[in-house]
Amino acid sequence: MRISVIGCGYLGAVHAASMATLGHTVVGIDVDQRKIERLAAGIAPFYEPGLPELLDGLRGSDRLAFTTDMTQVAGATVHFVCVGTPQKDGEFRADLSSVESSFAALLPHLNPGDLVVGKSTVPVGTAEELAARLEGTGATLVWNPEFLREGFAVQDTLHPDRLVYGLPTAEDGAVTEDGERARRILDEVYASPLSEGAPLVVTDYATSQLVKVAANAFLATKISFINAMAEVCETTGADVTRLADAIGHDVRIGRKFLNAGLGFGGGCLPKDIRGFMARAGELGVDQALSFLKEVDAINMRRRVRMVDLAREVCGGSIVGRRIAVLGAAFKPNSDDIRDSPALSVAGQMQLQGAHVVVTDPQAIDNARAAWPGLHYATSVAEAVQDADVVLLATEWDEYKALDPDSIADLVAGKHILDGRNVLEPARWRDAGWTYRALGRP
């Protein structure tokens, strides 16, 4: 099929390349000229494992093109809207300006029978408003939320764990004729993953918009729950990792996302739960989601507590102390620093008088642009040189595999803070290090 993808960020670029890999003819459109030039040259504008290989494999073919010219959607019959919906400055609500401007730019180019597919994460009720704007064009709106994990986005696009279609419905809840036609078209778009047995949920607009934010709210709640238990463990002398192992054996709970530490960050979970709370307030059901305020608060307290741990191992003050922070990205296998717990903690320690040196395998350039007041190193050895404290803040494999003896001669003080609870305490303590972590004795 001929497809356009509007917005070529983390979601759109991966989606465009993946759809072309599946055999469709795709044009990706974005207002960022530099990003488009890099994609057109087969260069990924951000770090995402597997994306460079997809782009390289499509070079020289006529199945994938990138442009800033919206008129190039001509000929495409399916249009995916993949633009970002960040948190508004000073508010909890989502900023829908990119969604609105994308629809406004796309409208003049739509033809009867076209399918507009929303993938952006939006407040419930947005799809209904956008569908009304399509009236008179003969095009149909479908809401098809994304469930990509940064670091696994290519895998999650080509082999999704589920697909959701939010289709137009009549007053009695039945899918309309246009909706049934839209389903058939999307089935063709996703023929490959559907043939592999990817589960398909067909529903209405409202439910399809709630799926992503509800899923993220649940994950955030699970993460904050175990971090709340970490606070209790610190008071009682219990070990939160053993606690997580024990309760994780309960099949009703499961072990995934029960890893205590610095908490969650990134461009999705924090802004999605805040936007969800804001939308609930607008709908008059804010009490239903009031628990998310504490989920958010627990998450932010973890960052403050890590600064406290640094102060404790430094004898009560970090003023003038050199602290090495291993990790800048909000998670491993990504260069995304949006709402990064690692950089938040680094920034707090710097403000409190420490000399902070940050390193990361992929995110240094992004971190330097956003946090120019911090100091940066290109390697672990450089970062830990003469450090009084070493903080593991992002669980990259190379940091998890660090040998305590290999860096012992580089540091000024053998103090390690395990911000992700991924190191072996006995190994570090046996090597003469002070080992501290959130929720562990």
N, C-alpha and C positions, 0 to 999 in steps of 0.2 A: 504494500500500500504506500501511498505518498503521504508523508507525515510532516508537520511542522512542530518544533519544540520552542516555545517562547520562554526565554530565561535560560541561561547556560551556566548557572552556578553549580554547586555540588550536586543538586538533583538533576537539573536540566542537561548538563554536559554528559553525565553518565547515562541518562535516559536516551538522549539522542544517539550516542555511540552504540548503546545496547540495541536499540530498535533497528539501527542500520546493520548491526551484526546479525540480527535475526532475519535480515533479508528485505527490510522495508527501505524505501528511499526517503531520506530525512534531510530537512533543512533546519538548522538551529539558529535562533535569532536572539540577539542581546544588544543592549545599548552601549555596552562597554567595548569600545573599538579594540583596545589592547587585548582583551580576553578573546575576542573573535579572531584577531590576527594569529594568536598563538594556537587556538583550536584548529583554524584553517591550515596551519602549518604542521598539524599533527602533534602539537605540544600541549600536554595537560597544564592548565593554569593553576592547579593546586595539586597537592599530593593525595592520590587515591590509588591504592594498589589495584593493578589490573587495567586501569583506564589508559595509560600510555600504550599498552599492548593492543587494546581495542582500536585506538586512534591510528596506530602504526599499521595495523592490519587492514584498515579502510583507506589508507592513502593510495591515491591513484584510481580508486573506484569512483563511480558516479552515484554511490548510494548515500554519501554524507557530505554536506556542505554547511558552512557557517557564514552568517552575514549580519549586518546591522540594519538591513533594508527590509522593512515589513512587507513590502510589495512582493517579496520573494516567496511568500506563502501561497501565491497563486499556483493552482494545480494540486495543492495538498487538500485532502478531504477530511483529515483528522488533525486537530490542532491541540497539542498538549500545553497547558499553561503551568509552568514550573518555576515561577518567580518566588522570591523570598517574602516572608511575612514576619519581619523582626518585631521585637517589642518596641512600642512607642517610647520615646524619650520622656522620662518622668512619669510614665503611666504603666499599668499592667496590660493594657489593651494591645492587640496586634495592630501593626501598621499595615494597612491594606492598600497603600498608595500604588505599589508596583502591580498588584492584581488589577486594580481599577484602570491604571494607565495601559496595561497590556490588553485588557478587553476593549478599551476605547480605540486603541491602535488597530486591533484585529477586526473590529466590526465592519469597517468599509470593504474588507476583502473576503467576507464570508459569502458563500453561495448556498442556495437551497440544498439540503441534504448533507451539509457539512456537519461534522461532529466536533464540538469544543469540549475538551476533557480537562477538568480542573484537577491538578495534583497538589497544589499548594495547600498548606495547613491553614485553614481559615476558621473564624468563629461560626458556630452553627447559625444558619439563617442567611449566610453570605451567598450560597449557591442559588437559593430561591430568588434573591435580588438580581443576581447576574443572569439567571434564566429569563427573567422578565425583560432584561435589556436585549436579549436575542430575539424577542418577538418581532416578527416582520421580516427577519432575515431568512427564515426557513431552516436555520441551523438548530441543532439540539445540544443541550448541555448535559454532560454526565460528570459526576464527581467520583474520581478514582484516586483515593488517597495513597500517598507513598509511605513505605515502611522501611526506608533504607537506613542501614547502620553505617556510619562513616567508617571506612576501613574495610567494609564488606559490601559496598554499594553496587559494584558490578555483579557480584554473586547474587545479591538480593534482587537485582533487576532482571537478570537472565533466568534465575531460578527462585522466584518469590515463594515465601512460605504461605501466602494467601493473596488473593486479588479481591478487591471490593468494587462493585459498580453501584453508584448512587444514581438511579434512573428517575426520570419524571413519572409521577404517578397521578392518577385521578383522585377525586374526593373520596372514593371508596377504598383507596389504597392500592388498587390494581395498577400495574405498569401500563402506561399509555402505548398506543401504536408506535409513536415516535421512539418511546423508550425501548420497545422490543426491537426496533430496527437498530437503535444505538447499541443494544446488547450484541446483536449479530456482528456489527462492525468491530466492536471491541474484542469479541471472540476471535475474529480474524487477526487483529493486531497481536493478541496474546496467544495465538495458536500454539506456539512452541511450548511455553510453560504450562498451558492447559493440557497439552498432550502428555506432559510429564506427570500430570496429576496434581497440579497446584490447586488447592481448594479455592472455590469461587463463592463469594457471598454477594447475592444480588439484593439490593435494598433501596430505600428511598433517599432523597437528598439529605434530610436531617440526620439519619443514622450514619450515613457515609461520612458526614463531616465530623461526627462525634467519635468515630472509631479511632482516629489517630490521637486525638487529645486524651481520650479515655485510656488508651493503651499507655501513653506516656505518663499520665497521672498515676496509673497503677504501678509502673516501674519506678517512678520517683518515690512513691509511697513505700515500696518495698526497700529501696535503698535507704531512705531516711529512717525506716523502722530499725534496720540493723545498726544504723549509726546512733539511734537513740539507745539501743541496747549497749552499744559501745560506751556511752556515757555512764550507764549503770555499771558496766563491767569495770570501768576505771575506779569507781567508788568502792566496789566490793572485792576487787582483786581477781575477778573472773576473766576468762580469755574469750573474747568475742569471736575469734575464728573457730574455736572448738564449739562454741554455742551455735554458730551458723551451721557447722557440719552436722551437729546433732538435730537441729530442727529442720535442716534441709533434707533429711532422710524421709520426712513426712511427705508423701506424694501429693498431699493437698497444698503444700507450701513450695517444695523444691529448693534446690541449692543456688540456682542462678540468681544473680543480683542481690545476694546476701553477703556482699563483700564490704565490710566496714572500712572506712578510710576518709579521704578528703571529700568524698561526696561527688555528686554529678555536676556537669557543666555542659558546655557546648551550645550550639545554636537551636536546639530543639527542646529538651526537657525543661530547662528553667523558664524560657519564654512561653512554652505551651501551657504549663500549669498556671502561670500567672495570667495568661490570656483566657484560660478556661475559667478561672475565678472571676475575672472581669466580666466575661460574657454571662456567667451565672448571675452576677449582680444585676446586669441589665435586664435579665429575664425574670428577676424577682425570686430566684431560687439559690441565692448566695449561701444560705445556711447548709444546703446540701453539699457544698464543696468547702465549707469553712475549715475542714481538717487539712486542706492543702496549704493553708497559711502556716501551720506548724510543720508540715513537710518541708516547706521552703525555709522556715526558720532553722530547723534542725540541720539542713544542708549547709546553710551559711555559718552556723556555729562551729562546724567542723574546721572551717578555715581559721577561725579565731583560736580554736583550741590548739591547732598545729603551731601557731605562733607562740602560744603559751608553753608548749613543749620545748620549743627552741630556747625560750627564755630560761626554763627550768634547767636544761642541761648546760646552759652557759652560766649558771650560778646566780640567776636572778635578773640579768640584763643582757640584751643583745647589742647594746650601743658599742659601735666600733668593732664588733665581731664580724668575721668573714664567713658567710654562709653560702654553700654551693647548693643550687636547686637543680636536680636532675629531672628535666621535663618542663616543657612550656605548653605543649598542646593539651587540650582538655582530655584526650584519650590517646592511647598508642595507635600507630598506623594511620595517623592523620596529621595535617599541619594546621588544623583549625584551632584557633586560640579564643574563640568566642566564649565568654564567661568561663575562662579556664581557671579551675581551682588552683593550679600550680602558680599561675601568674598573679592571682589574687593574693595568695599567701606571700609570694616573693615581694609584691608591692607593699603589703602591710609591714613586712620585716624591714624593708628599706626605709619606709616612713618612720619606723621606730628606731632608726639609727644604725642598722646593720649595713654592711657592705655585701650586697647580694650579687652573685654571679650565676647566671642561668645558662643551661645548655639543653639542646634537644636535637635529635637526629634530623628533623624535618621542619620545625616551626620557628627557627631562629629569626628568619627574615620577617615573618609576620609579627613575631613578638617584639622585635626591635622597632617596627613601625608603630605599634600600638602602645608600647611601654618603653619609650626612649630613655627614661631615667634609670633603668636597670643596666647592669653590666652583663655581657654575654661572652660565652666561650664556645669554641667549635668542637670541643672534645671533653670527655669526662676528666681526663688527666689535667687539662687546663683549668677546668671549672673547680676541681677540688684542691688545686695547689694552695697550700697554706690555709685551708679552710678550717674553721673551728667546729663547724657542724656541716654534715652532708644530709640533705633532704631528698629522698626519692619521692617525687611528686606525680610522675606519669609513668605507668608501668610498662615501658618499652622492654622488650625481651633482653636487650643488652644491659639494661639497668638491673633487671631481675637476676641476671647471671653474674653480676659483679663479684669479684673475689675480694674479700676484705683485706687479705694480705697484700694484694697487688697495689692498692692505693694507700696503704697504711703509712708508707714513707713520704707520701706527698702532702698529707694533711698536717695541720697544726694541732688539732684535737681529734681524737678517735671517738666521735659522737655521730651516730647514724639515726636519722628519723625516717621511719618507714611509713610514708603517707598513704600507701596502698595495701599494707599488710601482705606483701608478696615475698619478703625475704625470710630466711630461716634464722630466727633469733639466736639459737644456740651456736650456729656457725659464726656469727658476728661476735657474740660475747666471748666465745672460746678464743677468738683472735684478738681479744683485748679491747673491743669496742663497747661503748655504752649504747645499748639498743633501746629505742623507745618507739612505740606505735600507738595509734588510737585504739583504745579498748583492750589492750593487752598488758599483762603485768611485766 
